[in-house]
Amino acid sequence: MTSSWPQVGRGDRIVGAPFAGRAAVMARSGAAATSQPLATQVALDVLKSGGTAMDAAIAANAVLGVVEPTGAGLGGDLFAIVWDPKTRRLHGYNGSGRSPRSLDHDTAKARVQPNGYLPKVGAVSVSTPGAVDGWFALHERFGRKPVSDLLAPAIDYAREGFVLTPLIAAYWRTYLRNVLNSGPVEETANALATYARDGVPPRAGEVWRNPDLAATYERLGREGRDGFYLGETARIIGAYMARIGGWLSAEDLSAHRGEWVELLSTTYRGHEVWQIGGNTQGVAVLQMLNLMEGFDVAAMGAGSADLTHLMIEAKKIAYADRARHLSDARFTPSADLHLISKAYAAARADEIRMDRAGDAYEAGAPPARADTVYLTTADRDGMMVSLIQSNYFLMGSGLVPDGLGFMLQNRGAMFSFERGHANLYAPGKRPMHTIIPGFVTRGGEPWLSFGVMGGAMQAQGQVQVLSNLIDFDMGVQEAGDAARWQHYGSGTADDPALPVDGEVTLETGFDPAVVQALRARGHRIAPSRALSGYGGYQAILRDPSTQAWHAASEMRFDGMAGGY
């Protein structure tokens, strides 16, 4: 529609950066930022009624599973980083599921596509959902209100209906069409019955209901975690997968447990940046920052050709390592600590030439041994929650178990089948994950809870936001509104058909002279991929001088930040 308004530009604001869509939300007692306004409002209601930041995060995540099924749901996984004001330390939780134990390597490999990877739809792509287990584990440690109360708003929206927002409607239409037409989905009637009416997905502004999901949430509220992993829901999932010839079983669900993990960190110009390691790409954020720290980034200028070039080259190096080394640490000794060392970064930084794009960077040799929702909440006691949850590619596998109202994830498609690869497929193994919550402390004090949704964009998006905040002193909303770039391919498993050096897309906010300068250095510049976007950012920053919350929400998405 906007193409019919060629002469209309952005209005003027009397304060702040001209590219900022709005000011950050500032509040004294609590704050929330999610990718959908209804979820943000529910989080604030929970906070106002005495709930903790974790209570608010769980309630918001449940609502997102209803109103934004393109990125979230009971069939997916989650990761979380929590600042606990009582213990004054950060806690990390890995809520990712494992591959089905009955799906052996040879059976899975027989279904590998010509590009060397499993299809992103169908039963072979399904791994065990870990999100619900994560809710209950996080709630047990940091929650206060009954889980049944936290699920009540989501149940109401699922049963009585909600109004579909524009961007989610666009994703919903495109994703559902692609899921149902892109390959070997064993059964599609349930997905169509759940997410379409007479075969047509809902439009923006339409009221949509999901009574099956409401019933599943109600069972979860009555029976708790076991109602999903040991009870009727697990039985239905197992029976459905057996009926269509799949592998995920009730036994896989009963065996699932997430885990509390030690976080990884590095320092960047006086800030401590924290990530979850193991089978996530969080290590790539820390690597990129380490590589950039040896350069005078501030002198280069925000949005400059020099800085954009440097970041792209750092991304290529970090993602080459990501593609080779990241995996479930229970199967492969972790290379994380070596990859994020300052010495390793110094050695790799010498490979970056500022006058020319690198054709390819090899993965280092450590010593032996999309589609997503991100949300963040903070409460009056100082607890901060950084939580990310996903069904992975598109809406998930295309498979909706009978009468449950949610789609199973397709995270298993991330496995490699290259002999000797760290992320080589095996039964009961966690695949490499793209979803990463972020957190930053300063002098040991909580400063920033944030994330950037969007598959392989997440690590490179987090680094761009952090540089805007730390190197250029942007506000928390401005840091997310500034134009972003994205690099595809080059050593990653995400786009195996791309040239070895990959390609770069940039938002229209970049100066055309910068784009030309990048071309001159050898970067392949591709047309912007509008649907995949440049990540979905949410953040809450704690002002160290006033202890007030500054909350921001991605202007590219339908979301909202709020506070009280």
Buried (B, 14 or more C-beta within 10 A) or exposed (E): EEEEEEEEEEEEEEEBBEBBBBBBBBBEBBBBBBBBBBBBBBBBBBBEEEBBBBBBBBBBBBBBBBBBBBBBBBBBBBBBBBBBBEEEEBBBBBBBBBBBBBBEBEEBEEBBEEEEBBBBBBBBBBBBBBBBBBBBBBBEEBBEBEBBBBBBBBBBBBBEBBEBBEBBBBBBBBBBEBBBEBBEBBBBEBBBBBBBEEEEBBEBEEEBBBBBBBBBBBBBBEBBBEBBBBBEBBEBBBEBBEEBEBBBBBEBBBEBEBBEBEBBBBEBEEBBBBBBBBBBBBBBBBBBBBBBBBBEBBEBEBBBBBBBBBBBBBBBBBBBBBBBBBBBBBBBBBBBBBBBBEEBBEEBBEEBEEEEBBEEBEBBEBEEEBBBBBBBBBBBEBBBBBBBBBBBBBBBBBBBBBBBBBBBBBBBBBBBBEEEBBBBBBBBBBBBBBBBBBBBBBEEEBBBBBBBBBBBBBBBBBBBBBBBBBBBEBBBBBBBBBBBBBBBBBBBBBBEEBEEBBBBBBBEEBEEEBBEBBBEBBBBBBEBEEEBBBBBBBBBBBEEEEEBBBBBBBBBBBBBBBBB
